Every structure is written in C-alpha cells, then in structure tokens.
C-alpha cells in the first residue's frame, strides 16, 4: 500500500486555493564538469522513457560503460556553450517562463495563476517545484512541457514524473496536461517570423534545413507520433514561407548507438551537401523551444564544421524561439485557453477560513484527548 504524505500545513487547509502553471523542459547539468555531467546523465539516461531497453541490460551498459566515458566528453561540449549566467537552456527557459508569467498576468490580472519553471532532470527539480506548490495550497495544475512535438521520450516522461509525484499526495489537484503545440498557428507564425528576420539580416541561403531531434526508428514503428508531427510542422512552415519542397529539407540529429534512428541524418546530409558544392545553408531546429547544447554546439559548431570541411559554404544557424515575443504570445494564449473553466477559484475566502477553523478545532480536540488518555 502507498504511504500518502501530507499534514494540515502541507495540504494547505488554511490557505487560498492556488492555480499553477508549470513549464517543464528537459534539464541541464549544474556545471560543465565531468562530475556534474555524471550526475545529470545518470538521472537522464536512467529514465525508461528515454531509453527503451530491458532495465537489467541497460543498467549494465549505463554504469559499466556510458557513465565512465561520456561525462568527460559531454563536459567539454557544454564548456563551449556555457555562459557567465550558467547553462543556456536554464537561462533561456527561465527567461521564457518569466515572460509568459508577465503576459498571463497582464491578461488575467488577479485571476492569473502562478507560473513556474521545472526541469525533468537536474534543477529546478520537477518534484521539488510541485511539492513547493502543494505547501502553498495547490488545487489546480496545468503542466506545459516545452516540446512542440510529442514524443514518449520527452512529453510522456514529464507526465510520468508528475503522476509519480502526485501518487504520494493525499489531496490531489485538478490536473490538465498539454501534450503538444506542433501545429498551433502562433507557433508556426513565430517560426516563420524568425526565418524571415534571419534572411533580412544575413541574406537567404541556398537551402533551408529543419533539423529535429531524432529518436530510434522503432519508437515510430511502435506508435510514437513524433515523426509525423515533425512533418506537419515542416509542411505548415513551408506553406507560411511559400517555399517548395526543393527549397526546404527535414532531417534529424543527435543520434547515438548503432540502431537506426529517424532519417535522413542531419550530419550525413550536410556532409553530402558539402561534397556536392552546396553554398550557404540556413538551419532551423523547430523542435527545440530554447537554445541548448544540441543547437549551439552540435548544429552551430560541430555540424557547421562538418559542412565546411566537406566543401560546403557557411552554415548559418537560426536561433530557437527562446523568449521572443511571438513565442511568448503563443504559449500565453495556449495557457489561457487551457485554463478556461478554472477561473475564478473554487473556494472564496470564507470557505477557506471556515475550513481552517474546523481543522484547528479538531486538532485541539485531538490534543485534549491525548492528554486525557
């Protein structure tokens, strides 16, 4: 039987009912060091949603090989993109969260929910964020994974973490969960706007590549919709930019291991383009809401070198949407739509005060009985 946690203070008997929105991103190490990467990768790669391999076999591979070799290599990569403020993913995610919170407050005023940032792995830890909200009287929770396209390895892992935490709570909040926003008009419009601004500043390259994060091909064959949603995003963006299929290409990056992943592969495609003498190429990564290691180091540095060394022109990376206004507007509008029917709060001040008084009375009675017995 589960052991349910909570007491009068933790469950918020005397507090005002709280509605909260939690934006969730993947996570990041605390520092670009091997020890920090070992902790982070140990948490990330242990998630069965991320690596769908029999647990006993994967445990041996993870602890016997990967965590002995990969942390140092990953630390060197993180060091290339680390800033004075810290991890680009954390800094950018917090900036986006703050901007969305301000936009929602401006629209809803006193009825606006609390908006917080959490990470699936690393800090701010998702469980700790949820526990903090519980102590403040959480009654309604909207979870927004910052992954435009759904995948079991990302979005579903957030759902798992949230529900695993809530399983230990005695008083559950109402829960809503956004699974994707890959075809939201505001999202497509924000992507198109970012491409046009890039072209206005740098000129237009010979080709536009959309590089999405890859997943093993068997995930697709087992029912994951990620690949299809990436294709829909690409089609809608191509229509918005009025490009032909010969002017915009879709590829997939960040593969690891030996099994087939979604294709075509970004790095191999760029190598082929370089050998064919393709000139300047613009690369956009629509699956990443915030710039991170995979965009700033893998694409803008490593793949740019691959393309140039193969004989190509310049690879010009188009930044992620980050906290640009159109992205903020899209997420704020999505949140407001999902909050429909939840405002105003269920209980007014009199309800809260009465409940708190009842609990205090029962506590006093219990204390008196314990003294007598």
Secondary structure, 3 states (H helix, E strand, C coil): CCCCECCCCCCCCCCCCEEEEEEEEEEECCCCCHHHHHHHHHHHCCCCCCCCCCHHHHHHHHHHHHHHHHHHHHHHHHHHHCECCECHHHHHHHHHHHHHHHHHHHHHHHHCCEEEEEEEEECCEHHHHHHHHHHCCEEEEEEEECCCCCCCCCHHHHHHHHHHHHCCECCCCEEEEECCCCCCHHHHHHHHHHHHHHHHHHCCCCEEEEEEECCEHHHHHCCCCHHHHHHHHHHHHHHHHCCCCCCEEEEEECCCCCCCECCCEHHHHHHHHHHCCCCCEEEECCCCCCCCHHHHHHHHHHHHHHHHHCCCCCEEEECCCCCCHHHHHHHHHHHHHHCCCCCCCCCCHHHHHHHHHHHHHHHHHHHHHHHHC
